[in-house]
Amino acid sequence: MAAEKIALVTGGSRGIGVEVARQLARKDYRVVITSRDGLAGKAAADKLRSENLEVFHQPLELTRQESVRRLAGYLQEQFGRLDALVNNAGQFIDPDPDDPRQASVLEAPLSQLQASLDVNLLGTVRVCQAVVPLMRGHAGCIVNVSSGYGQLQGMKAAFPGYRISKTALNALTRLLAAELEADGIRVNSVDPGWTRTRMGGSQAPRSPAEAANGIVWAATLPADGPSGGFFRDGTAIPW
């Protein structure tokens, strides 16, 4: 049992997250998904288990340190290790970009920017601080699910909270990759592309399963795989 690979997927109750969990479980990972909505998370885990996949659910509120500690304690008690961490949980709370005042970083309420950073950046930091100790010695992979909206190259106006928080998440990727290199832990950012989810909307061209492919690729890299990069569909893209 100790030799089996364990994966954690935050924000795993729907959309891209649940597809990442499905694909990892099909690769014989035992997968723990988290969600703020306990009922939705349990339902997602039950659905995946009905497909004969080993998937478990734990509640998680990224903005609460105690919730993150409970998750780490669960992983330690149940598995004693972690091989893949997919930081997928996030939020997009920026207002309608068609309203020039709402779209402007100069007009955006600071509370809105803080909320975006607290979940999309600091929430990921909280999780990493709590669970990365379980990865040391296993040469695993960390994937930070980012966005093309966080690319500095070609960045435009609108969506200030989301853009800033995802750019900062990419910086975290670089920091973690450098710090964990000696442990053989690969850390990369992945842009899943515009996807048909609650966040992406029904007009997006990609299915959640298609978007999950590149994330799962980065979560299952071999020991000599890349680290500290930004990828879409397994191909490096500019920062």
C-alpha positions in Angstrom: 0.0 0.0 0.0 2.9 2.4 0.8 4.3 2.1 -2.7 1.1 3.4 -4.3 1.1 6.9 -5.7 -1.1 9.5 -4.0 -2.4 12.7 -5.7 -4.2 15.7 -4.2 -6.4 17.8 -6.5 -7.8 21.0 -5.0 -11.0 22.3 -6.4 -11.8 18.8 -7.6 -15.6 18.6 -7.4 -16.4 19.9 -10.9 -15.0 21.1 -14.2 -11.4 20.7 -14.9 -10.6 19.5 -11.4 -12.8 16.4 -11.5 -11.5 15.5 -14.9 -7.9 15.8 -13.6 -8.9 13.5 -10.7 -10.5 11.0 -13.2 -7.4 10.9 -15.4 -5.0 10.5 -12.5 -7.1 7.7 -11.0 -7.1 5.9 -14.4 -3.3 6.1 -14.2 -3.5 4.2 -10.9 -3.1 7.1 -8.5 -5.2 7.2 -5.4 -6.7 10.7 -5.6 -7.9 13.0 -2.9 -10.1 15.8 -4.2 -11.0 18.9 -2.2 -13.9 21.4 -2.4 -15.5 24.1 -0.4 -18.9 22.6 -0.9 -18.8 19.3 1.0 -21.9 17.9 -0.6 -20.6 18.6 -4.2 -17.2 17.1 -3.3 -18.7 14.0 -1.9 -21.0 13.6 -4.9 -18.0 13.9 -7.3 -15.9 11.4 -5.3 -18.9 9.0 -5.2 -19.4 9.3 -9.0 -15.7 8.6 -9.7 -15.7 5.6 -7.3 -18.7 4.3 -9.3 -16.3 4.2 -12.2 -14.1 1.9 -10.1 -11.6 4.7 -9.4 -9.9 5.2 -6.1 -11.0 8.8 -5.3 -11.6 10.3 -1.9 -13.0 13.7 -0.8 -11.9 16.2 1.9 -13.4 19.6 2.5 -11.0 22.6 2.1 -11.4 26.3 2.6 -8.2 27.8 1.1 -8.5 31.0 3.1 -8.6 29.2 6.5 -5.3 27.9 7.9 -7.0 25.4 10.2 -8.9 23.9 7.2 -5.5 23.4 5.4 -4.0 21.9 8.5 -6.8 19.4 8.8 -6.3 18.4 5.1 -2.6 17.8 5.7 -3.3 15.8 8.9 -5.7 13.6 6.9 -3.1 12.9 4.2 -0.5 12.1 6.8 -2.8 9.8 8.7 -4.3 8.0 5.7 -1.4 7.8 3.3 1.8 9.1 4.9 3.0 10.5 1.6 2.0 12.6 -1.4 3.3 12.2 -5.0 1.4 14.7 -7.0 -0.2 18.0 -6.0 -2.5 19.8 -8.4 -3.3 23.3 -7.2 -6.5 23.7 -9.2 -8.8 25.6 -6.8 -9.2 29.3 -7.7 -11.8 32.0 -8.3 -12.6 34.6 -10.9 -14.5 37.4 -9.2 -13.6 40.4 -11.5 -16.6 42.3 -12.7 -17.9 42.7 -16.3 -15.1 44.0 -18.5 -17.6 45.8 -20.7 -18.0 48.4 -18.0 -14.8 50.5 -18.3 -14.8 51.6 -14.7 -15.3 48.1 -13.3 -12.6 46.7 -15.6 -10.0 49.3 -14.6 -7.3 48.4 -12.0 -7.5 52.0 -11.0 -11.2 51.6 -10.1 -11.1 48.1 -8.7 -12.0 47.8 -5.0 -8.9 46.7 -3.0 -11.1 44.2 -1.3 -11.7 42.5 -4.7 -8.0 42.4 -5.4 -7.3 41.0 -2.0 -9.9 38.3 -2.3 -8.4 37.2 -5.6 -4.9 37.0 -4.2 -6.0 35.3 -1.0 -7.5 32.4 -2.9 -5.5 32.1 -6.1 -2.1 32.9 -4.6 -2.0 32.7 -0.9 -4.4 29.7 -0.8 -1.9 27.8 -2.9 1.0 28.9 -0.7 -1.0 27.6 2.4 -1.5 24.3 0.8 2.1 23.9 -0.3 3.4 24.8 3.1 1.2 22.2 4.7 1.6 19.3 2.3 4.9 19.6 0.5 6.7 17.9 3.5 4.7 14.8 2.6 6.3 14.9 -0.9 9.9 15.1 0.1 11.7 11.8 -0.7 9.2 10.8 -3.4 10.4 12.9 -6.4 6.9 14.0 -7.2 5.2 16.8 -9.1 3.4 20.0 -8.3 1.2 21.7 -10.9 -0.1 25.2 -10.4 -3.1 25.7 -12.7 -2.6 29.1 -14.1 -4.0 31.0 -17.1 -3.1 32.8 -20.2 -4.5 35.8 -18.5 -1.5 35.7 -16.2 1.0 35.9 -19.0 3.0 39.1 -18.9 3.7 38.9 -22.6 0.8 40.6 -24.3 -1.1 41.3 -21.1 -4.0 43.8 -21.6 -6.4 45.6 -19.4 -9.5 44.2 -17.6 -9.7 41.4 -15.0 -7.1 42.9 -12.7 -7.6 40.6 -9.8 -7.5 37.4 -11.8 -4.6 38.6 -14.0 -2.4 39.8 -11.1 -3.1 36.7 -8.9 -2.3 34.3 -11.8 0.9 36.2 -12.6 1.9 35.9 -9.0 1.1 32.2 -9.0 3.6 31.8 -11.9 6.2 33.5 -9.7 5.4 31.0 -7.0 6.0 28.3 -9.5 9.5 29.6 -10.2 10.3 29.9 -6.4 9.1 26.4 -5.6 10.9 24.9 -8.6 14.2 26.4 -7.4 13.7 25.5 -3.8 12.6 21.9 -4.4 15.1 21.0 -7.1 17.3 19.2 -4.7 14.4 17.0 -3.6 13.6 16.0 -7.2 10.2 17.6 -7.1 9.1 19.1 -10.4 7.0 22.3 -10.2 5.3 23.8 -13.3 2.5 26.2 -14.2 -0.1 25.0 -16.7 -2.6 27.0 -18.7 -5.5 24.7 -19.4 -6.9 27.1 -22.1 -10.4 28.5 -22.4 -12.6 25.7 -21.2 -16.3 25.0 -20.9 -16.7 25.3 -17.2 -18.7 27.4 -14.8 -15.9 29.9 -15.0 -15.2 29.6 -18.7 -18.8 29.6 -19.9 -20.6 27.6 -22.5 -18.9 29.3 -25.5 -15.4 28.1 -24.7 -13.9 25.7 -27.3 -12.3 23.1 -25.0 -13.9 20.4 -22.9 -12.8 19.8 -19.3 -11.3 16.5 -20.4 -9.2 18.2 -23.1 -8.1 20.9 -20.6 -7.1 18.3 -18.0 -4.7 16.5 -20.4 -1.9 19.0 -20.0 -2.4 19.2 -16.3 -2.1 15.5 -15.9 0.9 15.4 -18.1 2.6 17.9 -15.8 1.5 16.0 -12.7 3.0 12.7 -13.9 6.3 13.9 -15.3 9.3 11.5 -15.0 12.3 12.3 -12.8 14.1 13.9 -15.7 11.0 16.0 -16.7 11.0 19.8 -16.9 10.6 22.1 -13.9 10.0 25.8 -13.4 8.2 26.2 -16.7 4.8 27.4 -18.1 3.0 25.0 -20.3 -0.1 24.5 -22.4 -0.8 21.0 -23.7 2.7 19.9 -22.8 4.3 22.7 -24.8 6.3 25.6 -23.2 4.7 29.0 -23.6 6.0 32.5 -22.8 5.7 33.9 -19.3 
